[in-house]
């Protein structure tokens, strides 16, 4: 649902016994979906090992999200409560799903730099994944007593039908199909337009400024590509 904020464990962390570990890093999924929306969420922590939660030895962090025609804002509260073993600092990976690339991203009013997708950052930074149409903001370890405000100035205006949640799934499926074709050694010249559509996400990742143009071309390339494949299949039968 647009506006929802869902906390998750960071990719790559051990799942074994993870319910008994207090995470020092948290991934937040903020669902934009090309819509103007508001929403909120919260994260509850206890030590996962004892019944001290019955004595109110718990911690909670609240999240509030809002979008406008040209901006996204996510506020992370300071941690309320606490218990023995709770980390003094926590880092965040914020993923705005179904969002345009950014003109600028600020964390607590300070502009942060853009980085190539999946590149490690030593400071707060943001990147864009064209395949999932998501804006990623990495926030370094911050004191749990501090509130964090992430503000994104979008490169293009919302709402945007091009960013509907069905489109990232379609991009991923086409990328998977292209990978299978690459492995099989099939004749790619027979489905060139479809392969052009399959590479849309990669082109956006490498040139975020092309996102709007690429997505407008995607639908026509996809339709033409399907007809192209149908035509080749008809010739093969003949």
C-alpha positions, 0 to 999 in steps of 0.5 A, a space after each residue: 500500500 502506498 505510504 506504508 513503511 516496513 522495517 526489515 533486516 538488512 540483506 546478508 545478515 544471518 537468519 539463524 537465531 536472528 530473532 534473538 539478535 538486536 539489529 545494529 542496521 535496519 532496512 526500511 521499505 517506503 512504498 511510493 508507488 508513483 502516488 502522493 501518499 502518507 503513511 507510518 510504521 514502527 519497529 519494536 525491539 526487546 532482547 529476544 532472550 528473556 521475559 524482561 519485556 514484561 517489565 517494560 524493558 523494550 525499545 520502539 522506533 517510529 517512522 513517518 512518510 509523506 510524499 508530494 508532487 516533487 518530494 519524499 520525506 521520511 522521518 525516523 524518531 529517536 528510540 524510545 525506551 531501551 534495555 541492556 544490550 541495545 546498540 548505542 548507534 544504528 544505521 539505516 538502508 532506506 529504500 523508496 520503492 516506485 520512486 523517481 531518481 533524485 535531484 537532491 537528497 538531504 539527511 537532517 538538512 545536509 545534502 548527501 552525495 550520489 553513488 553508483 548503485 551497489 557501491 559501498 559508501 563511507 558516508 551517507 549517500 544515495 543511489 538508484 536501481 533502475 531495475 526495481 525503480 527504487 531510490 536507496 539512501 544509506 545512512 551511517 550509524 547514528 546515535 539512537 537518541 537522535 531523530 533522522 529526517 530524510 528529504 528527497 527532491 525528485 527529478 521528475 514529478 509525482 504521481 507517475 503511472 510509469 512507476 506503478 508497482 507492476 512495472 518493476 516486476 515486468 522489468 525483472 522478468 524480462 531481465 531474467 528472460 534475457 539472461 536465459 537467452 544469453 546462456 542458451 546462445 539463442 539468436 538475439 537478432 530475432 528478438 532485438 526490440 524485446 531485448 532492448 526493452 529488457 535492458 531498460 532497467 540497466 540503462 536507467 541505473 547507468 543514466 538516472 536522468 534518462 528514467 522518464 524517457 526510458 519508461 515512456 519508451 518501454 511499453 512501446 518496445 515491449 509491445 513491438 518486441 512481443 509482435 516481433 517474437 510472434 512473427 518469428 514463431 510464425 515463420 518457424 512454423 511455416 
